[in-house]
Amino acid sequence: MQIRDKAKSFIRSRSFLLIVLLVLMIAFFWYFSPNKSFLRINNIVSILNSMVLFIPFAVAVSFPILLGEFDLSPGFIGTAAGAALATILFETGIPWYIAVIICLGLGVVFGLMNALLINKFLIQSFIATLAVGSFIARGISLIIPSGRTLRIDHPVFDWIGDARIRGVVPVTVVISLIVLIVYGVILSKTNFGRSIYLCGGNGKAARLAGLNPKRLSYIVFANSGMLGALAGLLLAARIKTGNLDGTNAYAFPTVTAAIFGGISFGGGSGSMLGCFLGLLVLCGFQNGLQIMRFSPHWQTIAAGALLLLALAIDYISKRRAMKLEVKKMTKTTEQGALGADSGQE
């Protein structure tokens, strides 16, 4: 019975829906792509390569969303981290690993700034993170290198950006997948992950259970800033510069990917598996459109349509969950009433 119940639960989950959607997408683009090139090894690696930055960014924004908050700053933080790395390596003799720690620490500082504005000054997370990201982090990414695009010339970052395992899989892909797996385990197998679900699903119940949602939000936003900085360092290693635009363009698409992957917009539900599948569908879909030579403008429209689809699915899933909950409560109430009646008799 347990196996059957688990199977039914999985079939009803967003992950199963995304798997079905992924299979249909693969079949469609494989059939219609020129020379059946969609499923060739080089193209599959290309799809994974396009997910390198999306993965840490999607994980970064997923944790605040699960907590019932919103974070638009990681994309801008990534740009600041990349610019800081290039400046430190270009102008100082600091070892590369100290430079990495400084840049990740910069991301943590931005994340704590977000949490401070949200918890102490009671600013909505959407506004707070947009202000910290698009103004403060973006401004610092211009100030640190004095408006210059500095080249990164270091063997360690050359290796990270260019090396491929067995000549096929880029190291940056492996790093991103490790991040996804680690945070997936944290979310599903630890008390910290369960605390995030509980605080995001029902803040009052979490406080009654002895949890501190505010303290948790500081940790979550600091982590989000650190992952944003990590993504910025990966981009800097790949393009060998601290680009002044860097990862700014990733602010909104990563939120799209997280929501599409099943991270509930209202908090309290979602998984890293769903997040990965959502990214795979989005990046695979964009890759398929490119292979079929669709205009970039149509690709943008398609991405917007997928976001609307994700929001619609999220809304329908919530309504279905609420109906099931109401049915359970009604059934429990009826059983209690029948028990009371039989006791009186």
C-alpha positions in Angstrom: 0.0 0.0 0.0 2.8 2.4 0.8 4.4 1.9 -2.6 1.1 2.5 -4.3 0.4 5.6 -2.2 3.9 7.0 -3.0 3.4 6.2 -6.7 0.0 8.1 -6.7 1.6 11.0 -4.9 4.4 11.2 -7.4 2.0 11.1 -10.3 0.1 14.0 -8.9 3.3 16.0 -8.2 4.8 18.8 -10.3 7.9 16.7 -10.9 5.9 14.1 -12.8 4.2 16.8 -14.9 7.6 18.2 -15.8 9.0 14.8 -16.7 6.0 14.3 -19.1 6.5 17.8 -20.5 10.3 17.1 -20.9 9.6 13.8 -22.8 7.1 15.5 -25.1 9.5 18.4 -25.7 12.4 16.0 -26.5 10.3 14.0 -28.9 9.1 17.2 -30.7 12.5 18.8 -31.2 14.1 15.5 -32.0 11.6 14.9 -34.8 11.6 18.4 -36.2 15.2 19.5 -35.7 17.5 19.4 -38.7 19.2 16.0 -39.1 17.7 14.9 -35.8 20.5 16.9 -34.1 18.6 17.7 -30.8 19.7 14.5 -29.1 23.3 14.5 -30.2 25.9 14.4 -27.4 27.3 17.9 -28.4 23.8 19.4 -28.2 23.0 17.8 -24.8 26.3 19.1 -23.4 25.3 22.5 -24.9 22.0 22.4 -23.0 23.8 21.5 -19.8 26.3 24.2 -20.4 23.5 26.8 -20.8 22.3 25.7 -17.3 25.6 26.4 -15.5 24.6 29.9 -14.2 20.9 29.2 -14.0 21.4 26.4 -11.5 23.1 28.4 -8.7 20.8 31.3 -9.3 17.7 29.2 -9.3 18.8 27.5 -6.0 19.6 30.9 -4.6 16.1 32.4 -5.3 14.3 29.1 -4.4 15.1 29.2 -0.7 13.6 32.7 -0.1 10.5 31.7 -2.2 10.1 28.6 -0.1 10.3 30.8 3.0 7.5 33.0 1.6 9.8 35.8 0.5 11.3 37.0 -2.8 14.8 37.7 -4.0 15.7 39.6 -7.2 19.3 40.5 -6.2 21.4 37.4 -6.9 21.9 38.3 -10.6 23.2 41.8 -9.7 25.3 40.3 -6.9 26.9 38.0 -9.3 28.1 40.9 -11.5 29.5 42.6 -8.4 31.4 39.5 -7.4 32.8 39.0 -10.9 34.0 42.6 -11.0 35.5 42.3 -7.5 37.4 39.1 -8.5 38.9 40.7 -11.6 39.9 43.8 -9.6 41.5 41.8 -6.8 43.5 39.5 -9.2 44.5 42.5 -11.4 45.6 45.0 -8.7 46.7 42.9 -5.8 48.9 39.9 -5.0 46.3 38.2 -2.9 46.1 34.4 -3.5 43.2 33.3 -5.7 41.4 31.3 -2.9 41.4 34.4 -0.6 40.0 36.4 -3.5 37.2 33.8 -3.9 36.4 33.9 -0.2 36.3 37.8 -0.3 33.9 37.7 -3.3 31.6 35.1 -1.7 31.7 37.2 1.5 30.6 40.2 -0.5 27.6 38.2 -1.6 26.8 37.3 2.0 26.9 41.0 3.0 24.4 41.9 0.3 22.2 39.0 1.4 22.3 40.2 5.0 21.5 43.7 3.8 18.4 42.3 2.1 17.3 40.5 5.3 17.9 43.6 7.4 15.7 45.7 5.2 13.0 43.1 5.2 13.0 42.2 8.9 14.0 45.5 10.6 12.5 48.1 8.3 9.6 45.9 7.2 10.2 46.6 3.5 8.6 44.1 1.1 11.2 41.6 -0.1 10.4 42.3 -3.7 11.2 46.0 -3.3 14.1 45.5 -0.8 16.0 43.0 -3.0 15.4 44.9 -6.2 16.8 48.0 -4.5 19.9 46.2 -3.1 20.5 44.4 -6.4 19.8 46.9 -9.1 21.1 50.0 -7.3 23.6 49.1 -4.6 25.2 45.9 -6.0 25.1 47.2 -9.6 26.7 50.5 -8.5 29.4 48.7 -6.6 30.1 46.5 -9.7 31.0 49.7 -11.5 32.8 51.4 -8.6 35.2 48.6 -7.7 36.9 48.3 -11.1 36.5 52.1 -11.7 34.2 51.4 -14.7 36.8 49.2 -16.4 36.3 45.7 -17.8 39.3 43.9 -16.4 40.7 40.7 -17.8 41.2 37.7 -15.5 44.5 36.0 -16.4 45.0 33.2 -13.8 45.6 29.4 -14.4 43.1 28.3 -11.8 40.2 30.3 -13.4 41.4 29.3 -16.9 41.0 25.7 -15.8 37.6 26.2 -14.2 36.3 28.1 -17.2 37.8 25.9 -20.0 38.5 22.4 -18.7 36.3 19.4 -19.7 36.1 16.1 -17.9 37.2 13.4 -20.4 37.0 16.2 -23.0 33.2 16.3 -22.9 31.6 17.7 -19.8 32.7 21.2 -18.7 34.0 21.6 -15.1 31.5 24.4 -14.6 28.6 22.0 -15.3 29.9 19.6 -12.7 30.3 22.4 -10.1 26.7 23.6 -10.7 25.3 20.0 -10.5 27.2 19.5 -7.2 25.6 22.7 -5.9 22.1 21.4 -6.9 22.7 18.0 -5.3 24.1 19.5 -2.0 21.2 21.9 -1.6 18.7 19.2 -2.6 20.0 17.0 0.3 19.9 20.0 2.7 16.3 20.8 1.8 14.9 17.3 1.9 17.0 15.5 4.5 17.9 18.1 7.2 16.1 19.9 10.0 17.1 23.1 8.4 15.3 22.2 5.2 12.2 21.1 7.1 12.3 24.4 9.1 12.2 26.3 5.8 9.1 24.4 4.6 7.3 24.9 7.9 8.1 28.6 8.1 7.1 29.1 4.5 3.9 27.1 4.8 2.7 28.4 8.1 4.6 31.1 9.9 2.4 31.0 13.0 2.7 27.2 13.4 6.5 27.5 13.0 6.7 30.1 15.8 4.6 27.9 18.0 6.9 25.0 17.2 9.8 27.1 18.6 11.3 28.2 15.2 12.4 31.7 14.5 11.4 32.7 11.0 13.3 36.0 11.1 16.6 34.3 12.1 16.0 31.8 9.3 15.4 34.5 6.8 18.9 36.0 7.6 20.5 32.7 6.9 18.5 32.1 3.7 19.2 35.6 2.2 22.9 35.4 3.2 23.0 32.0 1.4 21.2 33.5 -1.6 23.7 36.3 -1.9 26.6 33.8 -1.6 25.2 31.6 -4.4 24.7 34.7 -6.5 28.3 35.5 -6.0 29.3 32.0 -6.9 27.5 32.2 -10.2 29.2 35.5 -10.9 32.6 33.8 -10.3 31.7 31.0 -12.7 30.8 33.4 -15.4 34.0 35.4 -14.8 36.0 32.2 -15.1 34.3 31.3 -18.4 34.6 34.7 -20.1 37.9 35.6 -18.5 36.8 39.1 -17.5 34.9 40.9 -14.8 32.2 42.1 -17.2 30.3 45.2 -16.0 27.0 43.7 -17.2 27.9 40.2 -16.0 24.9 38.3 -14.7 22.4 41.3 -14.4 20.1 39.7 -17.0 19.6 36.6 -14.8 17.5 38.5 -12.2 14.1 37.6 -13.5 14.6 34.4 -15.7 15.9 32.5 -12.6 12.7 33.3 -10.7 10.8 32.0 -13.8 12.8 28.8 -13.7 12.3 28.2 -10.0 8.5 28.8 -10.2 8.2 26.7 -13.3 10.1 23.9 -11.5 7.5 23.8 -8.8 8.8 26.1 -6.1 5.5 27.5 -4.9 5.1 31.2 -5.2 3.4 31.3 -1.8 6.1 29.4 -0.1 6.2 26.1 1.7 6.4 23.6 -1.1 8.8 22.6 -3.9 12.0 20.6 -4.4 15.4 20.9 -6.1 14.5 18.0 -8.4 11.5 20.0 -9.7 13.8 23.0 -10.0 16.3 21.0 -12.1 13.6 19.6 -14.3 12.1 23.1 -14.8 15.5 24.4 -15.8 16.0 21.4 -18.1 12.7 22.1 -19.9 13.3 25.9 -20.2 16.9 25.6 -21.4 16.1 22.6 -23.7 13.1 24.5 -25.1 15.3 27.6 -25.9 18.0 25.4 -27.4 15.4 23.6 -29.6 14.1 27.0 -30.9 17.6 28.0 -31.7 18.3 24.8 -33.6 15.1 25.4 -35.6 16.3 28.9 -36.3 13.5 30.8 -34.6 13.9 34.5 -34.1 15.3 35.6 -30.7 12.2 37.7 -30.3 10.0 34.7 -30.5 12.3 32.9 -28.0 11.6 35.8 -25.5 7.8 35.5 -26.1 8.0 31.8 -25.6 9.9 32.3 -22.3 7.1 34.7 -21.1 4.5 32.2 -22.1 6.2 29.5 -20.1 6.2 31.8 -17.1 2.5 32.3 -17.4 2.0 28.5 -17.8 4.1 28.0 -14.6 2.0 30.5 -12.6 -1.2 28.9 -13.9 0.0 25.4 -12.9 1.0 26.8 -9.5 -2.5 28.3 -9.0 -4.3 25.2 -10.1 -2.1 23.0 -7.8 -2.8 25.2 -4.9 -6.6 25.1 -5.5 -6.5 21.3 -5.8 -4.5 21.0 -2.6 -6.9 23.3 -0.8 -9.9 21.3 -2.0 -8.3 18.0 -0.8 -7.6 19.6 2.6 -11.2 20.8 2.9 -12.5 17.3 2.0 -10.2 15.8 4.6 -11.4 18.2 7.2 -15.1 17.7 6.3 -14.6 13.9 6.4 -12.9 14.1 9.8 -15.7 16.4 11.1 -18.4 14.0 9.9 -16.7 11.0 11.5 -16.5 12.9 14.7 -20.2 13.8 14.6 -21.1 10.2 13.9 -19.0 9.1 16.8 -20.7 11.5 19.1 -24.1 10.5 18.0 -23.4 6.8 18.5 -22.1 7.6 22.0 -25.3 9.4 23.0 -27.3 6.5 21.8 
